[in-house]
Amino acid sequence: MQTYLVGGAVRDELLGQPAHDRDYVLVNATPSDIDRLLEAGYQQVGKDFPVFLSPQGEEYALARVERKTGSGHKGFSFAIEQVSLVDDLSRRDLTINAMARDLLTGELTDPYGGQHDLRAGILRHVSESFAEDPLRVFRVARFAARYPSFRLAVETREIMTQVTARGDLSQLSAERVWGETVKALAASAPRRYFEVLKDVGALQEWFPELEALDQVPQPAEHHPEGDAWIHTLMVLDQIQAGTTAEKLAALFHDIGKGLTPPEEWPRHVDHEITGGILLDEVRRRLRVPKEEFTLMRVVAEQHLRVHQVLAIRKPGRLLALLQAIRGTRVEQEAFFSSVLKVCQADARGRLGREATPYPPAAFLRGAREVLLGIRCSPEYAQLVASGVAGQDFAAELARLQIARLQQYMKSQAEPS
């Protein structure tokens, strides 16, 4: 039996980057070899072919080749008898992932030109069997986000476009698409993921709300960068260091603009309302977790009000906004901060405004501190001691909050 380090670990090693996952292939393994693995504490997983997890959690798989037997990314059977290392590598997606290093000798096996493509910065599929697994369209887009300086090989772009045109992407599960998307959002240039999907026609199948933003004009005085699609990508760039939820909120904050009738362009009246409604379909299609979806919806529905908060004149309206963005609850500080972070990214995701100050954030943080400070005030203590409860208590608290916000707004309006 020969053991080889394969895939991403070899690629990352050649790039001088740390390898987070180390996977191995076993070639020429006999039944006695497998017995020794099990005796050493390895656990066999996988129903279709033998894969073993070491006590350290590393994956060892028997060399195998795939045969297409059905539709989708699950429609394969596997053969493991007398499979060579080169045959095993032939089933991989990209040449840069189809290299192996012998653990005993250190020799590198590179039958498909992975080293060349690493040096040249090319994402190239290994063989025509690439088209048999539609999930690879998303995987390649994810690698484009991870390595933004790499270009897509012309022939790989063509085969990805063909897979999309055949309708194969509809066979994928929401969980697999969501998994690739989350990984792409964590990459160094997440916008590339969506740019590649759009370029090969794949955005329409799983992200039609984003596709609909292309060529949708916006008021030039507010959006000198161009259409709503370009603006969306620029907002995503602005929040590159954010959480998955923040990046998703940035990505979908303006999807309501895709429903604006052309006769109303470039204005988009009530797009925050239609955007909130569209998000229900996004959640259903992609199975978006509740935590991420909640932030996406609040940002879509409230980002304009956050931008315009300095123009609010009535403290009751300010209180309503703070309640909507979770600014009145101590335990929701992280959520409140995320809303402001995405709104700031929205304001800066415009040509020439990438580093402009964002006063609404400081104003709303100050207003939140005023509200949270009420619980330490004598007035609040008196309210609690009065025995008022239920809706009456909520109404009295709201009056106290509005009075404090009125004082705060007045102090912010006075010249320093």
KOLKOL-469755 format. One record per residue: x, z negated, y negated of N, C-alpha, C in turn; residue in one letter; residue number from 1. Coordinates in steps of 0.1 Angstrom, whole numbers. Example, Ala and Ser with C-alpha at 12.3 -4.5 7.8 and 13.67 -1.06 7.14 Angstrom:
residues 2
132;-78;57;123;-78;45;132;-78;33;A;1;
128;-71;22;137;-71;11;129;-79;0;S;2;
//
This chain:
residues 416
8;0;12;0;0;0;9;0;-12;M;1;
5;9;-22;12;9;-35;3;5;-46;Q;2;
8;-3;-55;0;-8;-66;5;-3;-79;T;3;
-5;2;-87;-2;9;-100;-10;2;-111;Y;4;
-4;0;-123;-11;-4;-135;-16;9;-141;L;5;
-29;9;-144;-36;22;-148;-43;20;-162;V;6;
-47;32;-167;-57;32;-178;-52;26;-191;G;7;
-60;18;-198;-57;14;-211;-45;6;-213;G;8;
-41;-2;-202;-29;-10;-203;-17;-1;-205;A;9;
-16;10;-197;-5;19;-198;-5;26;-212;V;10;
-16;30;-216;-18;36;-229;-13;27;-240;R;11;
-17;15;-240;-14;5;-251;1;2;-250;D;12;
6;1;-238;21;-1;-237;29;10;-243;E;13;
25;22;-241;32;33;-247;31;34;-262;L;14;
20;29;-267;17;28;-281;24;16;-288;L;15;
30;7;-280;36;-5;-285;26;-15;-289;G;16;
14;-15;-283;3;-24;-286;1;-34;-274;Q;17;
-4;-46;-277;-7;-55;-266;-19;-50;-258;P;18;
-18;-52;-245;-28;-48;-236;-38;-60;-233;A;19;
-50;-58;-236;-60;-69;-234;-65;-69;-220;H;20;
-67;-58;-214;-72;-57;-201;-62;-49;-192;D;21;
-59;-55;-181;-50;-49;-171;-57;-46;-158;R;22;
-58;-33;-155;-65;-29;-143;-55;-22;-134;D;23;
-57;-23;-121;-48;-18;-111;-55;-9;-101;Y;24;
-48;1;-96;-52;9;-85;-44;7;-73;V;25;
-50;6;-61;-43;4;-49;-44;17;-41;L;26;
-32;23;-37;-31;35;-30;-26;33;-16;V;27;
-33;39;-6;-29;38;8;-32;24;14;N;28;
-42;17;9;-45;4;14;-51;5;27;A;29;
-47;-4;36;-52;-4;50;-62;-16;51;T;30;
-70;-17;62;-78;-29;64;-70;-42;64;P;31;
-58;-42;69;-50;-54;69;-46;-58;55;S;32;
-43;-48;46;-40;-51;32;-52;-57;25;D;33;
-64;-52;28;-76;-58;22;-78;-72;27;I;34;
-76;-75;40;-77;-88;45;-67;-98;38;D;35;
-55;-93;35;-45;-102;29;-50;-105;14;R;36;
-56;-95;8;-61;-98;-6;-72;-109;-5;L;37;
-81;-108;4;-92;-118;5;-86;-131;9;L;38;
-76;-132;17;-70;-144;21;-63;-151;9;E;39;
-58;-142;0;-51;-147;-12;-60;-152;-23;A;40;
-73;-151;-21;-83;-156;-31;-89;-145;-39;G;41;
-86;-132;-36;-93;-121;-43;-107;-121;-39;Y;42;
-116;-117;-49;-130;-116;-46;-134;-101;-46;Q;43;
-141;-97;-36;-146;-83;-36;-159;-82;-44;Q;44;
-160;-72;-53;-172;-69;-61;-175;-54;-60;V;45;
-186;-50;-64;-190;-36;-64;-196;-32;-51;G;46;
-208;-26;-51;-214;-22;-39;-210;-8;-34;K;47;
-206;1;-43;-203;15;-40;-189;17;-35;D;48;
-180;9;-40;-166;11;-36;-159;-3;-37;F;49;
-149;-6;-30;-142;-19;-30;-134;-21;-43;P;50;
-137;-31;-50;-130;-35;-62;-128;-50;-60;V;51;
-116;-55;-63;-112;-69;-61;-108;-75;-74;F;52;
-113;-87;-76;-109;-95;-88;-99;-105;-83;L;53;
-87;-106;-90;-77;-115;-87;-81;-129;-92;S;54;
-75;-140;-87;-78;-153;-93;-76;-154;-108;P;55;
-68;-145;-114;-65;-144;-128;-75;-135;-135;Q;56;
-85;-129;-128;-95;-121;-134;-91;-107;-136;G;57;
-80;-102;-130;-76;-88;-131;-82;-80;-120;E;58;
-85;-67;-124;-92;-59;-115;-83;-50;-107;E;59;
-85;-50;-93;-78;-41;-84;-88;-32;-77;Y;60;
-87;-19;-78;-96;-10;-72;-89;-1;-63;A;61;
-95;2;-51;-89;12;-42;-90;26;-49;L;62;
-80;34;-47;-80;48;-53;-92;55;-47;A;63;
-99;62;-56;-111;68;-52;-113;81;-61;R;64;
-122;90;-55;-127;101;-63;-142;101;-63;V;65;
-148;107;-73;-162;107;-75;-168;120;-71;E;66;
-181;120;-66;-188;132;-64;-202;131;-70;R;67;
-206;140;-78;-218;140;-85;-230;142;-75;K;68;
-239;132;-75;-250;132;-66;-264;131;-72;T;69;
-264;128;-85;-276;126;-92;-274;127;-107;G;70;
-285;124;-115;-284;124;-129;-278;111;-135;S;71;
-274;112;-148;-269;101;-155;-256;96;-151;G;72;
-252;84;-157;-238;79;-154;-238;71;-141;H;73;
-249;69;-134;-249;62;-121;-250;72;-109;K;74;
-252;85;-112;-255;94;-101;-242;99;-95;G;75;
-234;90;-89;-222;94;-82;-221;87;-69;F;76;
-214;94;-60;-209;87;-47;-194;87;-48;S;77;
-188;79;-40;-173;77;-41;-167;78;-27;F;78;
-155;84;-27;-147;85;-15;-134;78;-17;A;79;
-130;70;-7;-117;63;-8;-107;66;2;I;80;
-111;74;13;-102;77;24;-91;87;19;E;81;
-79;84;21;-67;93;18;-68;99;4;Q;82;
-71;91;-6;-71;95;-19;-58;92;-26;V;83;
-52;102;-32;-39;101;-38;-41;95;-52;S;84;
-30;90;-58;-30;85;-72;-34;96;-81;L;85;
-29;108;-80;-33;119;-89;-47;122;-88;V;86;
-53;122;-76;-67;124;-74;-75;113;-81;D;87;
-71;101;-80;-78;90;-87;-77;91;-102;D;88;
-66;95;-107;-65;97;-122;-73;108;-127;L;89;
-76;118;-118;-84;130;-123;-98;126;-126;S;90;
-103;115;-122;-117;111;-125;-118;104;-138;R;91;
-107;101;-145;-108;94;-157;-112;103;-169;R;92;
-116;97;-180;-122;104;-191;-112;112;-199;D;93;
-102;105;-205;-92;112;-214;-78;112;-208;L;94;
-70;121;-212;-57;122;-207;-49;110;-211;T;95;
-51;104;-223;-44;92;-227;-47;80;-218;I;96;
-58;81;-211;-62;70;-202;-60;73;-187;N;97;
-53;84;-184;-51;89;-171;-36;89;-167;A;98;
-30;77;-170;-16;75;-166;-15;62;-158;M;99;
-4;61;-150;-2;50;-142;12;46;-141;A;100;
15;33;-140;29;28;-138;30;21;-125;R;101;
40;25;-117;42;18;-104;48;4;-106;D;102;
41;-6;-101;45;-20;-104;59;-23;-97;L;103;
62;-16;-87;75;-19;-79;87;-12;-86;L;104;
85;1;-89;96;9;-95;96;10;-110;T;105;
84;8;-116;83;11;-130;81;25;-134;G;106;
81;34;-124;79;48;-126;65;52;-132;E;107;
65;60;-142;53;64;-149;48;77;-143;L;108;
35;77;-139;29;90;-134;19;95;-145;T;109;
21;107;-149;14;113;-160;10;128;-157;D;110;
1;130;-147;-1;144;-143;-9;152;-153;P;111;
-15;146;-163;-25;154;-171;-20;154;-186;Y;112;
-8;151;-189;-3;152;-202;-7;141;-212;G;113;
-9;129;-207;-13;118;-216;-3;115;-226;G;114;
10;115;-222;21;111;-232;22;121;-243;Q;115;
20;134;-240;20;144;-250;9;142;-260;H;116;
-3;139;-255;-15;138;-263;-14;125;-272;D;117;
-7;115;-266;-5;103;-274;4;106;-286;L;118;
15;113;-283;24;116;-294;18;126;-304;R;119;
9;135;-300;3;144;-309;-9;139;-315;A;120;
-14;128;-310;-27;122;-316;-39;130;-313;G;121;
-41;133;-300;-52;141;-295;-60;134;-285;I;122;
-73;135;-286;-83;130;-276;-88;142;-268;L;123;
-83;142;-256;-86;154;-247;-91;150;-234;R;124;
-102;156;-229;-107;152;-216;-98;157;-205;H;125;
-99;150;-193;-89;153;-182;-94;166;-175;V;126;
-107;167;-172;-111;178;-164;-126;181;-167;S;127;
-131;192;-161;-145;196;-164;-154;186;-158;E;128;
-150;177;-149;-159;167;-144;-163;157;-155;S;129;
-156;157;-166;-160;149;-178;-175;150;-181;F;130;
-180;163;-180;-194;165;-183;-204;159;-174;A;131;
-199;154;-163;-209;148;-153;-214;134;-157;E;132;
-207;128;-166;-211;114;-170;-213;115;-185;D;133;
-226;115;-190;-229;116;-204;-225;104;-212;P;134;
-222;93;-206;-218;81;-214;-204;84;-220;L;135;
-197;93;-214;-183;96;-220;-184;102;-234;R;136;
-195;108;-237;-196;113;-251;-195;101;-261;V;137;
-201;89;-257;-200;78;-266;-186;71;-264;F;138;
-181;72;-253;-167;66;-251;-157;73;-259;R;139;
-157;86;-259;-148;94;-267;-150;91;-282;V;140;
-162;90;-287;-165;86;-301;-159;73;-304;A;141;
-160;63;-294;-155;50;-296;-140;50;-297;R;142;
-133;59;-289;-119;60;-290;-115;66;-304;F;143;
-123;75;-309;-120;81;-322;-121;70;-333;A;144;
-130;60;-331;-131;49;-340;-119;39;-339;A;145;
-114;38;-326;-102;29;-324;-89;36;-329;R;146;
-88;49;-327;-76;56;-332;-80;66;-342;Y;147;
-83;62;-354;-88;71;-364;-78;83;-368;P;148;
-66;81;-365;-56;92;-368;-56;103;-358;S;149;
-63;100;-346;-63;110;-335;-74;120;-338;F;150;
-72;133;-334;-82;143;-336;-88;147;-322;R;151;
-100;152;-323;-107;156;-311;-103;170;-307;L;152;
-98;172;-294;-94;185;-290;-106;194;-291;A;153;
-104;207;-294;-115;216;-296;-123;218;-283;V;154;
-116;219;-272;-123;220;-259;-131;208;-255;E;155;
-126;196;-260;-134;184;-257;-146;183;-265;T;156;
-145;187;-278;-157;187;-287;-167;197;-281;R;157;
-163;208;-276;-172;218;-271;-180;212;-258;E;158;
-173;205;-250;-179;200;-238;-189;189;-241;I;159;
-185;181;-251;-194;170;-256;-206;176;-262;M;160;
-205;187;-269;-216;193;-275;-226;199;-265;T;161;
-220;205;-254;-228;210;-243;-235;199;-236;Q;162;
-229;188;-233;-236;177;-227;-248;172;-235;V;163;
-246;171;-248;-257;167;-257;-268;178;-257;T;164;
-264;190;-258;-274;201;-259;-283;202;-246;A;165;
-277;198;-235;-285;198;-222;-295;186;-221;R;166;
-294;177;-230;-303;166;-230;-299;155;-221;G;167;
-286;155;-217;-281;145;-207;-281;131;-213;D;168;
-280;129;-226;-279;116;-232;-291;108;-231;L;169;
-302;115;-229;-315;107;-227;-315;100;-213;S;170;
-306;103;-204;-305;97;-191;-298;83;-192;Q;171;
-292;80;-203;-284;68;-205;-293;56;-207;L;172;
-289;44;-203;-296;32;-206;-292;27;-220;S;173;
-302;20;-226;-299;14;-239;-288;4;-239;A;174;
-286;-3;-228;-276;-13;-226;-262;-6;-227;E;175;
-260;5;-221;-247;12;-221;-244;18;-235;R;176;
-254;24;-241;-252;29;-255;-249;18;-264;V;177;
-256;7;-263;-254;-5;-272;-240;-10;-270;W;178;
-236;-11;-257;-223;-16;-254;-212;-8;-261;G;179;
-212;5;-260;-202;13;-266;-203;12;-281;E;180;
-215;11;-287;-217;10;-301;-211;-3;-307;T;181;
-213;-14;-300;-207;-27;-304;-192;-27;-304;V;182;
-186;-21;-293;-172;-19;-293;-167;-10;-304;K;183;
-174;0;-307;-170;9;-318;-170;2;-332;A;184;
-180;-6;-333;-181;-14;-346;-170;-23;-348;L;185;
-164;-28;-337;-152;-37;-337;-139;-30;-339;A;186;
-139;-16;-339;-127;-8;-340;-122;-8;-354;A;187;
-111;-2;-356;-104;-1;-369;-112;8;-379;S;188;
-119;18;-374;-126;27;-383;-139;31;-377;A;189;
-149;21;-377;-162;24;-371;-170;36;-376;P;190;
-167;40;-388;-175;52;-393;-172;64;-384;R;191;
-160;65;-378;-156;76;-370;-165;78;-358;R;192;
-169;67;-353;-178;67;-341;-191;75;-344;Y;193;
-197;72;-356;-209;79;-360;-206;93;-364;F;194;
-195;95;-371;-191;109;-375;-190;118;-363;E;195;
-183;113;-352;-181;122;-340;-194;124;-333;V;196;
-202;114;-332;-215;116;-326;-224;126;-333;L;197;
-223;125;-347;-231;135;-355;-225;149;-353;K;198;
-212;150;-352;-205;163;-351;-209;170;-338;D;199;
-211;163;-327;-214;169;-314;-229;169;-312;V;200;
-237;165;-321;-252;165;-320;-258;153;-313;G;201;
-250;143;-310;-254;131;-303;-261;121;-311;A;202;
-260;121;-324;-266;111;-333;-281;112;-332;L;203;
-287;124;-331;-301;126;-331;-308;119;-319;Q;204;
-302;118;-308;-308;113;-296;-310;97;-297;E;205;
-300;90;-301;-300;76;-301;-300;69;-315;W;206;
-297;77;-325;-297;72;-339;-303;82;-349;F;207;
-316;86;-346;-322;96;-354;-324;91;-369;P;208;
-325;79;-371;-327;73;-385;-315;76;-393;E;209;
-303;75;-387;-291;78;-394;-289;93;-396;L;210;
-292;101;-386;-292;116;-387;-301;120;-399;E;211;
-312;114;-401;-322;118;-411;-316;116;-425;A;212;
-306;108;-427;-300;105;-440;-291;117;-445;L;213;
-287;126;-436;-278;137;-440;-285;146;-449;D;214;
-278;150;-460;-283;159;-470;-295;153;-478;Q;215;
-298;140;-478;-308;134;-485;-302;130;-499;V;216;
-306;136;-510;-299;133;-523;-304;119;-528;P;217;
-296;113;-537;-299;101;-543;-296;102;-558;Q;218;
-301;93;-567;-299;94;-581;-284;94;-584;P;219;
-279;104;-591;-265;106;-593;-259;95;-601;A;220;
-267;89;-610;-262;78;-619;-258;65;-610;E;221;
-265;64;-599;-263;52;-591;-254;56;-579;H;222;
-255;68;-575;-247;73;-563;-239;85;-565;H;223;
-228;84;-572;-220;96;-575;-213;101;-562;P;224;
-214;94;-551;-207;98;-539;-214;109;-532;E;225;
-227;111;-535;-235;122;-528;-247;117;-521;G;226;
-249;122;-509;-262;119;-502;-262;106;-495;D;227;
-273;102;-489;-275;89;-483;-266;87;-471;A;228;
-263;97;-464;-254;96;-452;-240;92;-456;W;229;
-235;99;-467;-221;95;-472;-221;81;-477;I;230;
-232;77;-484;-232;64;-489;-232;54;-478;H;231;
-240;56;-467;-240;47;-456;-227;45;-450;T;232;
-219;56;-448;-206;54;-442;-196;47;-452;L;233;
-198;49;-465;-190;41;-474;-193;26;-474;M;234;
-206;23;-472;-209;9;-471;-203;3;-459;V;235;
-204;10;-448;-198;6;-435;-183;3;-437;L;236;
-176;12;-445;-162;10;-448;-159;-3;-455;D;237;
-169;-6;-464;-167;-18;-473;-168;-31;-465;Q;238;
-174;-31;-454;-176;-43;-446;-169;-42;-433;I;239;
-158;-36;-433;-151;-33;-420;-146;-46;-414;Q;240;
-144;-57;-421;-139;-69;-416;-151;-79;-412;A;241;
-163;-74;-413;-175;-82;-411;-178;-84;-396;G;242;
-189;-91;-394;-194;-93;-380;-201;-81;-375;T;243;
-205;-81;-363;-213;-70;-357;-226;-69;-364;T;244;
-232;-81;-367;-245;-81;-373;-244;-75;-388;A;245;
-234;-79;-395;-232;-74;-408;-230;-59;-409;E;246;
-222;-54;-399;-220;-40;-399;-232;-32;-396;K;247;
-240;-37;-386;-253;-31;-383;-262;-31;-395;L;248;
-263;-42;-402;-271;-43;-414;-267;-33;-425;A;249;
-254;-32;-426;-249;-22;-436;-252;-7;-432;A;250;
-251;-5;-419;-254;8;-413;-269;13;-415;L;251;
-278;3;-413;-292;6;-413;-299;2;-426;F;252;
-292;-2;-436;-299;-8;-448;-308;2;-456;H;253;
-304;15;-455;-311;25;-463;-318;35;-455;D;254;
-321;32;-442;-327;42;-434;-341;47;-439;I;255;
-348;39;-447;-360;43;-453;-360;55;-461;G;256;
-348;58;-467;-346;70;-475;-348;83;-467;K;257;
-346;82;-454;-348;94;-445;-363;98;-444;G;258;
-372;89;-448;-386;92;-448;-392;97;-462;L;259;
-384;97;-472;-388;101;-485;-392;115;-485;T;260;
-404;119;-490;-408;133;-490;-398;141;-500;P;261;
-394;153;-496;-385;160;-505;-389;162;-519;P;262;
-402;163;-521;-407;164;-535;-405;152;-544;E;263;
-401;141;-538;-399;129;-545;-384;126;-548;E;264;
-375;134;-541;-361;133;-543;-357;135;-558;W;265;
-346;129;-562;-337;120;-555;-341;105;-555;P;266;
-353;102;-561;-358;88;-560;-363;85;-547;R;267;
-363;72;-544;-367;67;-530;-375;54;-532;H;268;
-387;56;-538;-396;45;-540;-400;38;-527;V;269;
-398;25;-527;-403;16;-516;-395;19;-503;D;270;
-383;25;-504;-376;28;-492;-372;15;-484;H;271;
-371;4;-491;-368;-9;-484;-380;-13;-475;E;272;
-392;-9;-479;-404;-12;-471;-404;-3;-458;I;273;
-403;10;-461;-403;19;-449;-391;16;-440;T;274;
-379;12;-446;-368;9;-438;-370;-2;-428;G;275;
-377;-13;-433;-380;-24;-425;-389;-20;-413;G;276;
-398;-11;-416;-408;-7;-405;-400;2;-395;I;277;
-391;10;-399;-383;19;-390;-375;10;-381;L;278;
-370;-1;-386;-361;-9;-378;-368;-14;-365;L;279;
-381;-15;-365;-388;-19;-352;-385;-9;-341;D;280;
-385;3;-345;-382;14;-335;-368;14;-331;E;281;
-359;11;-340;-344;10;-337;-342;-1;-327;V;282;
-349;-13;-330;-347;-24;-321;-352;-21;-307;R;283;
-363;-14;-306;-369;-11;-293;-360;-1;-285;R;284;
-355;9;-292;-347;19;-285;-333;14;-281;R;285;
-327;6;-289;-313;1;-286;-313;-13;-280;L;286;
-324;-19;-279;-325;-33;-274;-316;-42;-282;R;287;
-317;-41;-295;-309;-49;-304;-312;-64;-303;V;288;
-302;-72;-301;-305;-87;-300;-311;-93;-312;P;289;
-318;-104;-310;-326;-110;-321;-317;-113;-333;K;290;
-306;-119;-331;-297;-124;-342;-293;-112;-351;E;291;
-289;-101;-345;-284;-89;-353;-296;-83;-360;E;292;
-308;-82;-352;-319;-76;-358;-325;-83;-370;F;293;
-325;-96;-370;-330;-104;-381;-322;-101;-394;T;294;
-309;-101;-393;-301;-98;-405;-303;-83;-409;L;295;
-304;-74;-400;-307;-60;-403;-320;-59;-411;M;296;
-330;-66;-407;-343;-64;-413;-343;-71;-427;R;297;
-338;-83;-428;-338;-89;-441;-330;-81;-451;V;298;
-318;-76;-448;-310;-68;-457;-318;-55;-461;V;299;
-324;-48;-451;-331;-36;-454;-343;-39;-464;A;300;
-350;-50;-462;-361;-53;-471;-358;-59;-484;E;301;
-346;-66;-485;-344;-74;-497;-332;-69;-505;Q;302;
-324;-59;-501;-312;-56;-508;-314;-51;-522;H;303;
-325;-45;-525;-328;-41;-539;-331;-53;-548;L;304;
-338;-62;-542;-341;-74;-550;-329;-83;-553;R;305;
-320;-83;-543;-307;-90;-545;-299;-83;-557;V;306;
-299;-70;-556;-291;-62;-567;-297;-65;-581;H;307;
-310;-67;-581;-317;-68;-594;-320;-82;-598;Q;308;
-314;-92;-591;-318;-106;-593;-315;-111;-608;V;309;
-305;-105;-614;-302;-110;-628;-313;-106;-638;L;310;
-322;-96;-634;-332;-92;-643;-345;-100;-640;A;311;
-345;-109;-631;-357;-117;-628;-359;-127;-639;I;312;
-371;-128;-644;-375;-137;-655;-383;-149;-650;R;313;
-389;-148;-639;-398;-159;-634;-392;-166;-623;K;314;
-390;-180;-624;-383;-187;-614;-391;-187;-600;P;315;
-404;-185;-601;-411;-184;-588;-407;-171;-580;G;316;
-404;-161;-587;-399;-149;-580;-385;-151;-574;R;317;
-376;-159;-582;-363;-162;-577;-364;-171;-565;L;318;
-373;-180;-565;-375;-189;-553;-379;-181;-541;L;319;
-389;-171;-543;-393;-163;-532;-382;-155;-526;A;320;
-373;-150;-534;-362;-142;-529;-352;-151;-521;L;321;
-349;-163;-527;-341;-172;-520;-346;-176;-506;L;322;
-359;-178;-506;-366;-181;-493;-364;-169;-483;Q;323;
-366;-157;-488;-365;-145;-479;-352;-143;-474;A;324;
-341;-147;-481;-327;-144;-476;-321;-157;-471;I;325;
-329;-167;-468;-325;-180;-461;-316;-188;-470;R;326;
-319;-188;-484;-311;-195;-493;-315;-209;-496;G;327;
-326;-213;-490;-332;-227;-492;-329;-236;-481;T;328;
-322;-232;-471;-320;-240;-459;-306;-242;-456;R;329;
-302;-255;-455;-288;-259;-453;-282;-252;-441;V;330;
-290;-252;-430;-284;-247;-417;-283;-231;-417;E;331;
-288;-225;-427;-288;-210;-427;-277;-205;-437;Q;332;
-267;-213;-440;-256;-208;-449;-249;-196;-445;E;333;
-246;-195;-432;-239;-183;-427;-248;-171;-428;A;334;
-261;-172;-425;-270;-160;-427;-271;-156;-441;F;335;
-272;-166;-450;-273;-163;-465;-261;-156;-469;F;336;
-249;-161;-465;-236;-155;-469;-235;-140;-464;S;337;
-240;-138;-452;-240;-124;-446;-248;-115;-454;S;338;
-260;-119;-459;-269;-111;-467;-261;-107;-480;V;339;
-255;-116;-486;-248;-113;-499;-236;-104;-496;L;340;
-229;-106;-485;-218;-98;-482;-222;-83;-480;K;341;
-233;-81;-473;-238;-67;-470;-243;-61;-483;V;342;
-250;-69;-491;-255;-64;-504;-243;-60;-513;C;343;
-232;-68;-513;-221;-65;-521;-214;-52;-516;Q;344;
-214;-50;-503;-208;-38;-497;-217;-26;-501;A;345;
-230;-28;-502;-239;-17;-506;-236;-13;-521;D;346;
-233;-23;-529;-231;-20;-543;-217;-13;-545;A;347;
-208;-16;-536;-194;-11;-537;-192;2;-529;R;348;
-202;5;-520;-201;17;-512;-205;29;-519;G;349;
-199;31;-531;-202;43;-540;-189;47;-546;R;350;
-189;60;-548;-177;66;-554;-173;60;-567;L;351;
-160;55;-568;-155;50;-580;-159;35;-583;G;352;
-167;29;-574;-172;16;-576;-167;6;-564;R;353;
-157;10;-557;-153;3;-545;-148;-11;-548;E;354;
-144;-14;-560;-138;-27;-563;-145;-34;-575;A;355;
-157;-29;-578;-163;-35;-590;-169;-49;-586;T;356;
-169;-58;-597;-175;-71;-595;-190;-70;-590;P;357;
-194;-81;-584;-208;-81;-580;-214;-95;-584;Y;358;
-219;-96;-597;-224;-108;-602;-236;-114;-595;P;359;
-245;-106;-588;-256;-113;-581;-252;-123;-571;P;360;
-241;-121;-564;-236;-130;-554;-234;-144;-560;A;361;
-226;-145;-570;-223;-158;-576;-236;-164;-582;A;362;
-245;-156;-588;-257;-161;-593;-266;-168;-582;F;363;
-267;-161;-571;-276;-166;-560;-269;-178;-553;L;364;
-256;-178;-552;-250;-190;-546;-252;-202;-555;R;365;
-251;-200;-568;-254;-211;-578;-268;-216;-576;G;366;
-278;-206;-575;-292;-210;-574;-294;-218;-561;A;367;
-287;-214;-550;-289;-221;-538;-284;-235;-539;R;368;
-273;-237;-546;-267;-251;-547;-277;-259;-555;E;369;
-284;-253;-565;-294;-261;-572;-305;-266;-563;V;370;
-310;-257;-555;-321;-260;-546;-317;-271;-535;L;371;
-305;-269;-530;-300;-279;-520;-298;-292;-526;L;372;
-294;-292;-538;-292;-305;-545;-304;-313;-548;G;373;
-316;-307;-547;-328;-314;-549;-330;-326;-540;I;374;
-326;-324;-527;-328;-334;-517;-321;-347;-520;R;375;
-311;-347;-530;-304;-359;-533;-309;-364;-547;C;376;
-320;-359;-552;-325;-363;-565;-335;-374;-564;S;377;
-337;-382;-575;-347;-392;-575;-361;-386;-574;P;378;
-363;-375;-579;-377;-368;-578;-380;-365;-564;E;379;
-371;-361;-556;-374;-358;-542;-376;-371;-534;Y;380;
-368;-382;-538;-370;-394;-531;-384;-400;-534;A;381;
-389;-398;-547;-402;-403;-550;-413;-395;-543;Q;382;
-411;-382;-541;-420;-373;-534;-422;-378;-520;L;383;
-410;-381;-513;-411;-385;-499;-418;-399;-498;V;384;
-415;-407;-508;-421;-421;-508;-436;-421;-511;A;385;
-440;-410;-517;-455;-410;-521;-464;-408;-509;S;386;
-458;-404;-498;-467;-402;-486;-474;-389;-485;G;387;
-471;-380;-495;-477;-367;-494;-472;-359;-482;V;388;
-480;-351;-475;-475;-344;-463;-482;-330;-463;A;389;
-477;-323;-453;-483;-309;-450;-482;-300;-462;G;390;
-492;-292;-464;-492;-282;-475;-491;-289;-489;Q;391;
-496;-300;-490;-495;-307;-503;-481;-310;-506;D;392;
-473;-315;-496;-459;-318;-498;-451;-305;-502;F;393;
-454;-294;-494;-448;-281;-497;-451;-276;-511;A;394;
-463;-278;-516;-466;-274;-529;-459;-282;-540;A;395;
-458;-295;-538;-451;-303;-547;-436;-300;-547;E;396;
-430;-298;-535;-416;-294;-535;-414;-281;-542;L;397;
-423;-271;-540;-421;-258;-546;-421;-260;-562;A;398;
-430;-269;-567;-430;-271;-581;-417;-277;-586;R;399;
-412;-286;-578;-399;-292;-582;-388;-281;-581;L;400;
-388;-273;-571;-378;-262;-570;-379;-252;-581;Q;401;
-391;-248;-585;-393;-239;-596;-388;-245;-609;I;402;
-390;-258;-611;-386;-264;-624;-371;-264;-624;A;403;
-364;-267;-613;-349;-267;-613;-344;-253;-615;R;404;
-350;-243;-608;-345;-229;-610;-347;-224;-624;L;405;
-358;-229;-631;-360;-225;-645;-349;-230;-653;Q;406;
-345;-243;-651;-333;-248;-658;-320;-240;-656;Q;407;
-319;-237;-643;-306;-230;-639;-306;-216;-645;Y;408;
-317;-209;-645;-318;-195;-651;-315;-196;-666;M;409;
-320;-206;-673;-318;-208;-687;-303;-211;-690;K;410;
-297;-219;-681;-283;-222;-683;-274;-210;-681;S;411;
-278;-201;-672;-270;-189;-669;-272;-178;-680;Q;412;
-284;-179;-687;-286;-169;-698;-279;-173;-711;A;413;
-276;-186;-712;-270;-191;-725;-256;-186;-725;E;414;
-251;-182;-737;-237;-178;-738;-228;-190;-736;P;415;
-217;-188;-729;-207;-198;-726;-198;-201;-738;S;416;
//
